[in-house]
Amino acid sequence: MRGGDQGARTEVRVLPVPAAHGYVASLVDERVPGVTLVRPPDDDGGWLPSEALSPTWVAANSASFDVLHVHFGFEGRTPDQLRELVAALRAAGRGLVLTVHDLENPHFSRQDGHDRLLDVLVPAADALVTLTPGAAEEVRRRWGRRAAIVPHPHVAPLHEIGVPRPDRPRRVVGLHLKSLRANLMAQPVLRSLIRAVDLLPRTVLRVDVHAEALAPDFPRHDAGLVRELHEAAGSGALDLRVHGRFDDADLLAYLRELDVSVLAYGHGTHSGWLELCHDVGTPVVAGRVGFLHQQRALVQVDLHDPGALAAGLERAMSGPPASAATAADRLAERLEVATVHRDLYQRVVAGATQRSAEACA
């Protein structure tokens, strides 16, 4: 904890993992002094495991931060490695905060490995944060810990929130398969959507997929799905768009081209995609997965029932979207989010300082 002269404002130096992430950047605000984000010098924002999760790195660099705040990116570690990390933080007198974004990891079909990692981090953390009451209750039930409930801050830049949406002669239902992440129910939802959209007037189905997912040597390649996509596109049942990953500007433009975005998730807890749709005013239809319904407004339906799905799509596209954010609301929410985190960090540092003093007594 850095401080100046007596009575000067004290900064808590927070090392987030991952360090370069839009969510992390939105946890601080210039209106809320007292927090400085730091990052390892060679953290380029990629998806490789952060060196800040290494006990060796922590021991050598503990003078550069006060609190390690873990969000994502620990799935590449083993439970023993995380125990060693916790021990290194304790030995250095540094605090540990964990935000429980994913009680179920969307990148894996099996959750036992993820559960074992949470079984280390959740009990060991000095403070816990999560996004919804349901997730907080699950944390309490599984580990007997209290998690602060803090809403997900905005994902789109503030100047992009509330931008008018273009008028279209036909309504566009969007399904983005991206790179066929493990939690996607791609094939059954695609089939159901084709039938559902066929029941709706003036409505077209647009399906996007990353080009890498169509390559036969891609790890999650699904030859049957690829065949169905091309057949449906050839028959005019859908508009197929194959491309690389969108950059931030392209993703915003894509979501504004949709009248509703369908999340084909089979499991999960929360969704950054849902937050971005909230920012740009694109309604969302999803199945009953995790705690999405507590995170932001959306229409939940049985994605496997074409009739129910058609009704849900119609409901989502009718009238002004209840999910649309305003820049003013998001700015006020960011102030709240930053304040809660600042206060939490200060309590964690005070607790770590007290532990160190007791250990030396």
N, C-alpha and C positions, 0 to 999 in steps of 0.2 A: 504494500500500500504506500503510495507516494504522497508525501505531504510537504508543505512549505513551512513558513513561520507559524507560530502559535495562532490558531484561529483561521488559518488559511484553508481553503477548500481542499479536501483530500480526494484523490483520484483512486478508484479501484481499477487495476489493470486486469482486464478479462481476456483470456486466451480462448477463443471459440474454436470448436472442431465441428465442421470444417470452417476455416477462417474466411475463405472467400465464397460467400453464399448470400443471396439476396435476403433471405430470412434473417440471417445474422445481422446484416447491415441495418435492418429496420428495427432492431431492438434498442438502438441508441438514438438520441435526438438532441440537437443542440439546445433545445429548451430545457433539457434535464442534465445539468452538469453532474460530474462525479464519476463518470465511467469512461475509460479509454480502452478501445479494442486493440489488442496486439496480435501479431501473427508470426509464425516461424518465418525466417528470412527467405526460405526456398519453397514456401507454400504457394503454388501457382493456381490454386483453386481447382485442381483436377480431382479425380476420384480415387487416387491412390491413398492408402491409409496415411493419415497425418503423422508426422514424426512426433508431434506433441502427445501422441498416445504411447510413446516409448518411455519406459521408466528411466532408461539411460539418459534420454534427452531431457526429461523432467529434472533429473538430478543435476545435470550440467547447466540448465537454463532457468532454474526456479527463481533466480533473482530478477527475471524479466517480467514476471506476471504474479498476480495474487490469487486468481481463480481460474481454474480450467472448466469451461462450460461445454459439455459434450451434447451435440445434437444428432448428427448422423455420422456414418463413416467408420463405425467400430466393428462392422461385421467381418472385417478381415483379421480380427484378433481372436485369440482363444480365451476361454475363461481364465486360465492361469496367467496369461499375459495381462489381462485386465486387473487381476488381483495384484500383480506386481506393480502396475501403474498406480493403483490406489495406495499401495504401501509407499511408493516413492513420493506421492503427493503428501501423505501424512508425515513422512520423515522430513520433508521440506517445509512443512507448516503451510501448505497451500490448500485452498478449498476446492471442492468438486461440486459442480451443479450439473444435473442431467435434465434435459427436456425430453419427455417421453412422447415423441412424435408417433412412433410406430410400436404398438403392442403386437401387431402382426406385420412382419416385414413384407412389403409388396414385391420385393425382388426375389423372394424364395417361395416355393410351393410348400415345403416342410418348414415348420416353425420351431422345431426342437432346438436347433442350434442357436437361433435368435433368443429363445427363452433362456437358455443357459447364460448368455451374455447379460441379459437383463437381470438375471438372478444374482449377478455380481454387482452391476452398476447401481441398480435401484436401492438395495439396502445400504450401499457404501456412500451414496451421494449425501453431501451436507444439506442439499435442498433439491427439490424436484419441482418441475414445471410440466404442465400438459395443457392441451388446448380446449378440452370439453369436460363437462361434468361427468359424462359417462366414462371417459378414460380415467379421470381422477378416481372414480369409484372402483374401477377395475384395479388400479394401482393399490388402493386401500385394501381391496379384497385379497389380492394375490400376495402382497408384501407387507401389509399393515403400515404403510407409509402415507402421509398426507402430501398431495401435490397441489401447488398453487395453480389455479385455472386462469390462464392468460390467453386472450384471443390471438389468432394468427394475424400479424400485421399485413398491410397491403403488399402485393407482389408487383403490380404494375407501378411505374413511376407516377407520382401524384398528378403530374400534368396530363397523363393519359387517362385518368379516371374521370368519367362523366362526359367523355367525348361523344358527340352525337353518332348514332349508328345509321348506316346507309339503308335506304328503302330498297326493297327487291320485289320483283313481280311474283317470284316463287319463294316459298319458305325452304330453308336449308337445315336439314338435320345432319349434324356432324358426328362421326365416329372416328377418333384418331387411335389407330392401333400402335403407333410409334414403333418400337422394336420388339413387340410381343413380350412385354414384361410378364413375369411369372403369374401375377394376379389377374391377368386379363382372361376373360371368358370369350375369346375372340370369335370362334366359329359359331357357338350357339347364339350369341347376341347378334352377330351378323345376320344369321338366318331369320331370327325373330324381327329384327329391324326392317329387313327387306319386306316382309309381310305386313308389318305395322305401317310403314310409310306408304305402301300401296293402298291402304285404307283411307289416307288423308288427302284432301284436295290441295292442289297447288303446292305440293311438297316434294322435294327431292332429297335423296340420301347421298351425302358425300362421305367417302371413306378415304382417309389418309393413312399411309404406312411408310415407314422408312425403307429406303431402297435396300439397305443391308439385310432386312428381314426376308427379302425375296430371294436372296442368294442361297443356293443349296448347301453351301458350307457354313452358313450362319448357325451358331449353336442352338438357337430357338426356332429354326426354320420349320415351317409346317406346310408340307407339300399339298395336303388336302385343302387347307385354308387358302393358299395361293391360287390353286385351281378354281376354287369357288369364287374368289375375288375377280379373277379374269373372266369367268363365265358370266357372273352377274353384271360386270361392266360391259361385256359384249352384248348382253341382252337389253341394256339400257336400264337395268334395275338400280344401278348406282353410278355415281361419278367417282371413279378411282383416281386418286392422286398419289403418285410415288415420287419421293424426293428425299433429300438428306434432312438432317435435323434443322428445325427452324432456329434462327437466331431470335433474340428478344423481340425485335421489331416485327419480324415475320410472324411470330406466334401471336402477337397482339392483333395484327392484321387478319390472321386466320380466324381468330375467335370472333372478330367483328363481322366476319362473313357468314357466321352461323346464326340461326334463330334459336337453336338449342344444341347443347353439347351432351352427348350420351357417354357416361362413364361405365365401361363394361367390366367393372371390378368384381372379382369373385371373393376377395378378402382384402383387408386393410383396416386402417384406423382413422386417419385423417387424409386430407388431400390438398396439396398446393395448387393443383389444377382447378379445383373448386374455388379457391380463393381468387385466382386470376380471372375466372369467369365472373365472379362477384365484382371485381374491379371494373371490367369492361361491360357489364350488364348483359352477359349471355346466360340465359337460363340453363339449368342443368337437370338432367334426368339420370337417375342411378338406381341400382338395386339397394336392398337393405343391408348395407355393409358398414361395419364399424360404427363410428359416431359422426359420420358425415352430416346426418340430419341435425345434429346439435352444433355443427360448425358454422354452416351458412344455410340459407333457404334453398331448397331444391325440391324436386318432385321424385318421390320414391315409389317404384313399381316393381312388379315381377318382370324382370327383363326377358324371361323365357316364355311369357304369355303375349303373343302378338296383339291381341285385343286390348289387354290392360296396358301394354306399352303404347299402342296408338292413342288411347285415352290420355295417358300421362304426357305424351308429346304434345297433344292438342292443348291440354291444360297449361303446360309450360309455355307454349307459344302464344297463348291468348292473353291479350292485355299487356300492360306495362310489367316488366319483370320485377317481382318483389325482391329479387336477389341483387338488384343494381346498387352499387355503392356510389357515394358522392365523395368528392375530394375532401370536403369539409369534415365529413364523418370519419374518413380514414385518417385525416390529420389529427383529429381529436383522439381517435383510438391509439394512434402511434404515441401520443403523449402519455396516455395511460399505460401502454405496454412498456415504454421506456422507464417510467417512474416505478412501476412494480419491479422491474428487473434491477434498477439501481438500488432500491431498498433491499431487495433480496441479496444482492451481491455484498452490500455493506454488512448485513447480518452474518453472512457466511464468513467474511473476513474476520469479524469480531469473534466468531466461534473458533476459527482456526487459531487466532491469536491467543485466546484463552486456553486452548488445548496445549499450545506450545509453552505457555507460561506454567501450566500445571505440570507438564513433563519435566520442566527444568527445576521445579520447586523441590 
